[in-house]
Amino acid sequence: MITEGKHVDLNALSRGDPLSVPPTQALRAPQITCDRVHYFYDICKVNGPTLDPTTSTFYTMGTPDPPLVEKIQPYPRKWESLVMSRIKEITLTSSPQSPPCQVKHEAPALVFSAGGYTGNFFHEFNDGFIPLYITVNSMFENQDLVLVISKSRDWWITKSRPRLVLVIRTGNVGRVLLNHKEVKQEAEKVGFEVVVFEPKPSTPLSVAYKLMNSSHAMVGVHGAAMTHTLFLRPGSVFVQVVPLGTQKAAALCYGKPAKAIGVEYMEYRIDAEESSLINKYGKEDKMIKEPMGFEGNNWSYDIMKIYLKEQNVRVDLERFRGYLKEAYEKGIKLLDREWYNAI
């Protein structure tokens, strides 16, 4: 839902002088007005709260009689019939039959099409950036606004994804994430760009720092490599996979410090079925059923060897997917802040 006391602009795409902005007026009901005299573009304005149901129809929140209906193709090559035939038409209507509101924006919206010649570098400037720049600075100067894009390109979405570092260990070292390849695939399906990182003694500290400090999320099984969380930026996400018998150490060594430096901390405590120890001891053994009982004063070298050296992990992908989705939502917020600060 987009609400604004002034207007919600649906195609202010200009090639000439800056567009004039009419003074705000108190209106009894939302109004739809269109200016179709320009050679390069049409422009329609909705004055009042407007519903955008992610379809090609926008609904005003009012019921003027008779109902208002306008149609527009929000692309600034109006004279060129061939390319305009491929631009989706947007419908503006005051029909009372509108879908429910789920997300609310207290800002005006600017709707434009990324169809047509988008993808051609010349046209991206000539038909995209420049008209948008003129419109924003003419009509929305010093304002926040919401860009509503018709025919958003998939490669835009995949080009700028939050980066997740999947920290792994291999060999006979214990706490190996046995299905890390599948975890990587799940993270990519959720929307992350995934970098698999296996730190070694020869890894330059500067390399590790640059990787972590430019990322938005980190996932790894409890172990010394989780110290790399120190290089994450505030607002980044850290998902620590906690094997059996390591809950206290995981929280003390990495969970609390991560929170202290502003990292969003998430803890995935594995179930017995996700531990390789179940194959050796069986699900009824105390090592499996009551791992917390061996922590603290009952911790010994032999116990440590079992939980830290013998145990590997195979996470339940369906359950872990929920954690990845939550991490993605947190990571995308950090990415959005990066974009905003770069403007």
Secondary structure, DSSP 8 states (H G I E B T S, - for coil): -B--SS-EES----SSS----------SS-EEEEE---SS--EEEEES-EE--SSSEEEESS--SS--EEEE---S-TT-HHHHTTS--EEEE--S------S-BSS-EEEEE--TTTTSHHHIIIIIIHHHHHHHHHHSTT---EEEEET--HHHHHHS--EEEEE---SSSS--BTTHHHHHHHHHHHT-EEEEE---TTS-HHHHHHHHHT-SEEEEESSGGGGGGGGS-TT-EEEEEE-TT-HHHHIIIIIHHHHHTT-EEEEEE--GGGBTHHHHH-TTSHHHH-GGGGSGGG--HHHHIIIIII--B---HHHHHHHHHHHHHHHHHHHHHHHHHH-
